[in-house]
């Protein structure tokens, strides 16, 4: 399975988040199945369509291809402006012809080529030249004598300006009208043509030129939001230094490096591929993957990720993922896929726009047809006001309000090491009232550590007792023994007669003494337990610790308490959740005493222990009934039922772990619980900006609609109302790209 979230159904109503053309919500029309995640190497042709950047235009293309036999599947990637067409040769030729007829210009993308189309200098200069011609037409109309010669010259300038800036708009507008659609291109085409025909040709030229320039600015702004996360790909080196069969090192393209190859990275260089360290030690800055800028020490056996920075030493690592399948590439792919899902606010906007656009169009028709009779306006006045209404009617600003903001939020989260698999989860996180947390690996480190050592009174020196304990612990593979050996960190003494006692501990001779290192049961079997020792053990066990004892044949010499310690960030994260008004609950399979102890130490409100996976599922359902929207945080494997049942499932880290990424709606890439309150803050901020944008768009439209009917709104004012509002909401939305997790929006 891949990282990408589940694709939305083809028949779902989709709408624009575009920069080049918008329309009211349009139901997906074609019944062509969506392709699986096809690569170009699979032989499926990929085409770049520079002016396709929203679901509305995707639907236009689907409609155009609906009647063509021989198309097996289509796969659209709006953020890259590409479509993969799996079809027979004849059907492919027919499909490309149909796409061109619909007003688009498909360009083939060769294997390995990056599909990228930016707003180029030529388009910008065309817009500026068109604006200059429009200004010339306005100047002639205002200053030149009212003669046929000057009128003809001015009209020629206007036609040239409209052609330079509006040929694409007219082409797509005509295609939309043929399909019975009222998108921005259709509205602008009708309005500008009408204005020209009633003698307002200078204004028609100016409106089209301003519209074209505003579209270019808007396209750049929207691309900034959409490509913010894709910029991370540039962090990955294009080449890698690979060991050859003869031991020599050769620099080769990263895309050509095979799995299991040995790659070397020097200090200060970026790591080109995912892998596992085989030689060397170094500190690695993993910010591009985990969002955590504090370098992580790496040694043999540790994973490394493409795009991260090797800071101090030379590392050699075994390649574990191809260039197209690195953790960073998969994160970016998942965010791109998430951009295609609709957030709740976007669905509301789509429904509103579906009513709004035809309503205003009908109002414009009514103004043109009825006001000469009702208000004694001239036919020219009525038609002009109706054309102004058509320009204002475009819902571009309204429908841009949501997707640009959501995409910016998804990209900002990814930069912080928070992978959110869709706008719906980004927007719904603000509603969370309770967070259920797994214990091991989520609140705690997931690794036992020596947390307490008690030396009991005896004739043996303390240093000797600790040396014996360390020596015995080093001879056991049990995790508790390893924790004791690591915690004591003492050199090993010679042992003899070593015997493993399964389920109890170990036995050996040291310095002529028979020693045992084992659990409570072993000490009782050797008749070495006492009331004092029982009391000491009880004190540790109530804190959720695992107790191991070192004893001679005569007495217990030392008590070692091992526990899975709380992460340094957990207490701060739980306190932060409480400041946000979110209840914290721990759900764990550990015993009740351990659960209560860890919860108290972390500041968690409620702890429930001895839970099987089905018990965690029932607990989530209970929390939803009691509190409302609930998130479950776990490892994505044992907690899978609870993760699926929760309103939002959050997987804690394990960067590159497929199971965690697939099971959850949100993935915290660096195991830091503090990212959860950050996600809630981001959700609240995104929601606030969304409604700011919707308020701006509707407010500006409403004012100018009233002015257009009852005041003196001109077509100039109409285009500024439309495109000005669009640029405002885009600019406001992309502000979220600067989010650093430090602001709270309730």
Buried (B, 14 or more C-beta within 10 A) or exposed (E): EBBBBEBBEBEBBBBBBBBBBBBBBBEBBBEBEEBEEBEBEEEBBBBBBBBBBBBBBBBBBBBBBEEBEBBEBBBBBBBBBBBBBBBBEEBBEBBBEBBBEBBBBBEEBEEEEEBBBEBEEEBBEBBBBBBBBBBBBBEBBEEEEEEEEBBEBBBBBBBBBBBBBBEBBBBBBBBBBEBEBBBBBBBBBBBBBBBBEBBBBBBBBBBBBBBBBBBBBBBBBBBBBBBBBBEBBEBBBEBBBBBEEEEEEEEBEBBEBEEEBBBBBEEEBBBBBBBBBEEBBBBBBBBBBBBBEEBBEBEEEBBBBBBBBBBBBBBBBBBBBBBEBBBBBBBBBBBBBBBBBBBBBBBBBBBBBBEBBEEBBEBBEBBBBEBBEEEEBEEEBBBBBBBBBBBBBBBBBBBBBBBBBBBBBBBBBBBBBBBBBBBBBBBBBBBBBBBBBBBBBBBBBBEBBBBBBBBBEBEBEEEBBBBBBBBBBBBBEBEBBBBBBBBBEBEEBEBEEBEBBEEBBBBBBBEEBEBBBBBBEBBEEBEBBEEEBEEBBEBBBEBBBBBBBBBBEEBBBBBBBBBBBBBEBBBBBBBBBBEBEBBBBBBBBBEBBBBBBBBEBBBBBBBBBEBEBEBBBBBBBEBBEEBEBBBBBBBBBBBBBBBBBBBBBBBBBBBBBEBBBBBBBBBBBBBBBBBBBBBBBBBBBBBBBBEBBBEBBBEBBEBBBEBBBEEEBBBBBBBBBBBBBBBBBBBBBBEBBEBEBEEEBE
